[in-house]
Amino acid sequence: MNHPILEKIASRKLLLSLAAFLASVGAGLAGIADPTTCTVLCVLSAAIYAACEAYVDGQSAKSTTTSVSATTNSRETVEKILGGEQ
C-alpha cells in the first residue's frame, strides 16, 4: 500500500472506529438503545478516532524532529549538513 488514502482506510484506528459506529447503529436498529444514545455513541466513535489520529501524528512529528547545534568555529560543518551556502 503506497497510497496514503489506502493506508488510512486500512488503519486499525479507522477500522475500530467504523466497527464502533456500526455497532451503535445496529443497536439502534435492533431496539437495544434509544436514538439519542445511538447518536451520542456515533459521535463518540468519531471523536475517539480523531483523538487517536492527533496523538499518533504528534508522536510522529516529535520523533522526526532533528536539531543541529553548532558553534561559530564549525560553520563549514553546518553548511555541509544543511547543503547550502550562506
CYANA upper distance limits for C-alpha pairs under 8 A (distance plus 0.5 A):
  1 MET  CA      6 LEU  CA      6.80
  1 MET  CA      7 GLU  CA      6.79
  2 ASN  CA      6 LEU  CA      8.00
  2 ASN  CA      7 GLU  CA      7.97
  3 HIS  CA      7 GLU  CA      7.00
  4 PRO  CA      8 LYS  CA      6.76
  5 ILE  CA      9 ILE  CA      6.74
  6 LEU  CA     10 ALA  CA      6.69
  7 GLU  CA     11 SER  CA      6.58
  8 LYS  CA     14 LEU  CA      7.67
  9 ILE  CA     14 LEU  CA      7.06
  9 ILE  CA     15 LEU  CA      8.03
 10 ALA  CA     14 LEU  CA      7.76
 10 ALA  CA     15 LEU  CA      7.51
 11 SER  CA     15 LEU  CA      6.83
 12 ARG  CA     16 LEU  CA      6.42
 13 LYS  CA     17 SER  CA      6.61
 13 LYS  CA     49 TYR  CA      6.73
 13 LYS  CA     52 CYS  CA      7.69
 13 LYS  CA     53 GLU  CA      8.28
 14 LEU  CA     18 LEU  CA      6.49
 14 LEU  CA     49 TYR  CA      7.12
 15 LEU  CA     19 ALA  CA      6.59
 16 LEU  CA     20 ALA  CA      6.73
 17 SER  CA     21 PHE  CA      6.64
 17 SER  CA     45 SER  CA      5.83
 17 SER  CA     46 ALA  CA      7.04
 17 SER  CA     48 ILE  CA      8.01
 17 SER  CA     49 TYR  CA      6.43
 18 LEU  CA     22 LEU  CA      6.60
 18 LEU  CA     45 SER  CA      8.16
 19 ALA  CA     23 ALA  CA      6.51
 20 ALA  CA     24 SER  CA      6.70
 20 ALA  CA     41 LEU  CA      8.40
 20 ALA  CA     42 CYS  CA      7.96
 20 ALA  CA     45 SER  CA      6.53
 21 PHE  CA     25 VAL  CA      6.79
 21 PHE  CA     41 LEU  CA      7.64
 21 PHE  CA     42 CYS  CA      5.57
 21 PHE  CA     45 SER  CA      6.50
 21 PHE  CA     46 ALA  CA      8.36
 22 LEU  CA     26 GLY  CA      6.41
 23 ALA  CA     27 ALA  CA      6.54
 24 SER  CA     28 GLY  CA      6.84
 24 SER  CA     38 CYS  CA      5.78
 24 SER  CA     39 THR  CA      8.46
 24 SER  CA     41 LEU  CA      6.52
 24 SER  CA     42 CYS  CA      6.85
 25 VAL  CA     29 LEU  CA      6.74
 25 VAL  CA     38 CYS  CA      6.67
 25 VAL  CA     42 CYS  CA      8.04
 26 GLY  CA     30 ALA  CA      6.50
 27 ALA  CA     31 GLY  CA      6.66
 27 ALA  CA     32 ILE  CA      5.57
 27 ALA  CA     33 ALA  CA      6.11
 27 ALA  CA     38 CYS  CA      7.77
 28 GLY  CA     32 ILE  CA      6.51
 28 GLY  CA     33 ALA  CA      5.60
 28 GLY  CA     34 ASP  CA      6.51
 28 GLY  CA     35 PRO  CA      6.49
 28 GLY  CA     38 CYS  CA      6.37
 33 ALA  CA     37 THR  CA      6.74
 33 ALA  CA     38 CYS  CA      7.02
 34 ASP  CA     38 CYS  CA      6.93
 35 PRO  CA     39 THR  CA      6.64
 36 THR  CA     40 VAL  CA      6.80
 37 THR  CA     41 LEU  CA      6.65
 38 CYS  CA     42 CYS  CA      6.64
 39 THR  CA     43 VAL  CA      6.76
 40 VAL  CA     44 LEU  CA      6.58
 41 LEU  CA     45 SER  CA      6.66
 42 CYS  CA     46 ALA  CA      7.02
 43 VAL  CA     47 ALA  CA      6.67
 44 LEU  CA     48 ILE  CA      6.50
 45 SER  CA     49 TYR  CA      6.76
 46 ALA  CA     50 ALA  CA      6.76
 47 ALA  CA     51 ALA  CA      6.66
 48 ILE  CA     52 CYS  CA      6.64
 49 TYR  CA     53 GLU  CA      6.70
 50 ALA  CA     54 ALA  CA      6.66
 51 ALA  CA     55 TYR  CA      6.68
 52 CYS  CA     56 VAL  CA      6.67
 53 GLU  CA     57 ASP  CA      6.51
 54 ALA  CA     58 GLY  CA      6.54
 55 TYR  CA     59 GLN  CA      6.70
 56 VAL  CA     60 SER  CA      6.59
 57 ASP  CA     61 ALA  CA      6.61
 58 GLY  CA     62 LYS  CA      6.64
 59 GLN  CA     63 SER  CA      6.75
 60 SER  CA     64 THR  CA      6.84
 61 ALA  CA     65 THR  CA      6.89
 68 VAL  CA     78 VAL  CA      8.46
 70 ALA  CA     74 SER  CA      6.67
 70 ALA  CA     75 ARG  CA      7.99
 70 ALA  CA     78 VAL  CA      7.47
 71 THR  CA     75 ARG  CA      7.84
 74 SER  CA     78 VAL  CA      6.98
 75 ARG  CA     79 GLU  CA      6.66
 76 GLU  CA     80 LYS  CA      6.61
 77 THR  CA     81 ILE  CA      6.72
 78 VAL  CA     82 LEU  CA      6.59
 79 GLU  CA     83 GLY  CA      6.21
 79 GLU  CA     84 GLY  CA      6.10
 79 GLU  CA     85 GLU  CA      6.50
 79 GLU  CA     86 GLN  CA      8.24
 80 LYS  CA     84 GLY  CA      7.46
